[in-house]
Amino acid sequence: MTSPRTNPPTHALAINIYGRGDATLNDSPSHMGLAIYQLGASTCTMHHIRNPTDTTFIYDPREQPLEDDPVLRGRCELATFSEEKSEHITTLLFDFGNDILNIPEFEVGNCQDWVADAVGMLEGAGMVGNGEGEFWRKMINRSAEGMKEGCVVSGRKWVDGVELGFEGVPDARFVEGNDGVGRSVGRLRDNVAFRERMQVLMGGRDSVGGVPERPFYVSSPFFSRSNGGGV
């Protein structure tokens, strides 16, 4: 008897991590979001929260480049699946994100808490592997390098971002906008373009122009436990 043929996966889900996020070096937390994309595509649908007012978070799904971003440290791939399952996961994330009860209070939780809870919700729905939500709760407040190490050691697939190729290179370049022209950026952590890109992702403000930089804040274990994945 011939077993039914399984079609190869066409889409994937990953967690993208932006910025170094090393609190020992006075960095703000790394920004995180859930990316859904077609395998081989250059763009993704990013599900994340950000704080445009420095007082509250908002859910802000958007289409954006999957890899071509100067502040991307890398991504950890969680699962691959069919287009039909991709649509189902997208619906689950939209519903989760649009429920204000799932959005943490500013300076109590952050985008990392939201991502961990969203992964926990997907785990409960059978969309990702067992233990995935708890794994990402343990990643909260780690540096991007610490998250990468956690992913690699646990056997998860990690893909480096373009920032790692630029960091520390005095004449590094990246493509900005749609004109395909490389801009000379230098050391990204000290560069205005780099900082502005992080602020666009996170929705806050930095110290450019005399505005105080948003301080590092510790996410709330209580929030992660009490709101862990409910839709």
N, C-alpha and C positions, 0 to 999 in steps of 0.2 A: 504494500500500500504506500502510495506516495504521500509524504507529509506536505502540508501546505507551505508554499514558498513565502518567506518573510522578506518584505521589501526593505532595502537599505535605508537608514535614517537620512533625512534631508535637512533637519534643523538641529540647533543646539541651544543649550542654556548655559550661561557662564556668569561668574561674578567678576566684574571689572573693578580694579583698584587704582585710584588716582592719587598721586602725591606720596611723599616718603612717609609721613605720619609717625615720625619718631619723637615721642614726647620728651626723651632725654636730651634732644637737641632743640627743644622748644617749638617743635612743629605742631600745627593743628592736626587733628585726626585725619587719616586717609579718607578720601571720599569713596563710597562704594555704591554700586548699582547692579541690578540683574539685567543681563543682556540676552535677548532672544534674537537669533539670526539664522539665516539660511547658510548651510555649509558652503564655504567658498565665497560668500558675499563680503563686500567691503563695508557694509552698513549694518546696523542692528537697531532694534527697538529697546531703548534703555528705560527700565523701571527703577525709579529712585525717588528719594525725597530731598528737598533742599530748603534753605532758610533765607528767602529773599529780603526779609525785614529785620533779621537778627532778633526776632522775638518768637516766631512760629515757624514750623515746617509745613511744606505743602508737597503733595504728591505731584510729580511732574514727568509723566512718560513722554518720551521724545524719540524721534529718529535721529541717529548720529553715526559718525564713523565708528566702526568696530575697533580699529587699531590705530588709525592715523590721528593721534592726539599726543601732543608733546608732554603731557603730564601723566599719561597712562603708564603705571608701573607694570601691569600685566593682568592676566585674567586666569581664573581657575575654572575649568570646564566641569560642569556638574552632570550633564546628561546629553545624549543625542536621541532624536525621536523623529516621528513622521510629521508631515505638515498638519495633519488633522490634530495630532497631540499638541503641536505648537500652538494652534488656535485655541485649544482648550486651556493650556497653561497661560496664554495671554489673557483670556477671559478671567481666570482665577486671580491673576495679578492685578488686573484692572479693578475687580471687585474688592480685593484686599486693599489696594491703594486708595480707593475712593471712600473707604470706611474710615471716618476721622478717628474712630476709637483705636485704630491700628497705628496712628501717627503719634510718635512720642512727644512729650512736652519738651520744649527747648531748654537746654542745659540740664535736662534729666536723662534723656536719651539722645541718640543722633541717627544718622543714616545707617550706621553699622547695626544698631539695634533693629532698625526697620528691616534691613536685608535679612538678618538672622531670623526674625519672626516670619518674614515672607517665605523663606526657605522651609521653616518649620511647617507653615501652612501647606506648602507644596508636598512636603514629606507626608503629612497627614492625608493628602489626597492621592498618594501613591505615584506622584510625578517624579520624585527623586528618591535616592536610596535611603534606607534606614540609617538614622544617626546623623544625617546631613545637617539638620537644624541645630542640633547640639554642637556639632563641630564648629559651625559658624558663630555660635554664641561664645565659644571659647576663643575665637579669633578677635572678638571685640576689644578695641584699644591696643591691639598689637600694631607694630610698625608694618609697612608694606612688605619689608624683607622678612619679618616674622611670619606674616601670613603666607608668603611664598614658601618659606621653609616648612610650615605646617602642611601645606598642600602637597609638596613634593615628598616629604617623609611619609605621609599617609597614603601615597600611591595615586593621588589625584593628578590630573593633567594640568600643568601650568604652562602658559605661553607668555614670554616676556613682552613688555610693551616697548614702544620706541624710546621712551625717556631713558631707559638704561643705556641706550646707545649714545645718548647726548651728554649724560651727567659727567661733569668734570672736563669735558672737551671744550677748549677755549673758543673754537670757531665753529661750533655745531650749528646745523641749520635744520629748520623744519618747514613744512608747507603749511601756509596759513591761508584760509579763504579758498576760493574756487579758481584762482588764477594760476595755480600750480607753481608759483614763484617761491623759491626758498628764501626764508628770512634768517639772517645771522642772529643767533640768540645768545651765544656764549654759555656760561654756566647757568643752567636753567633755574636752580634754586635761588639765585640772586637776580634773576632777570624779570623785568616788568611784564613782558609778554607771558612768561611762565606763571607769574603770580595772578595776572588778570584771568588767565584760563582757569586756574583753580577756583577763583572767585565766581566765575560764570557757572562752573559745575556745582559749587556749594551754595551759591546764592547770597553769600555774605560780603563783607568788606575787609580790606586789609589795611596795612599801615601806610600805603602809598598816599601821599597828600595829607599826611598827618592824622588819618583816621586810625584809632587803635586797632591792632589785630585781634581777632576773636581768640580768646584763650582756649587752651586745651581743657576739655571737660570730660569727666569720667561718666561713662554710660551707666545706667541703672540696672543692676541685676534683677531688681524687683520688677521693672518694666518688662524685661525679657521673659521672666517667668510667668507673670500674670497675664501677659498678652501674647503668649507664645504660639502664634499661628492661627488664632481663631479668625474666621472670616466675618 
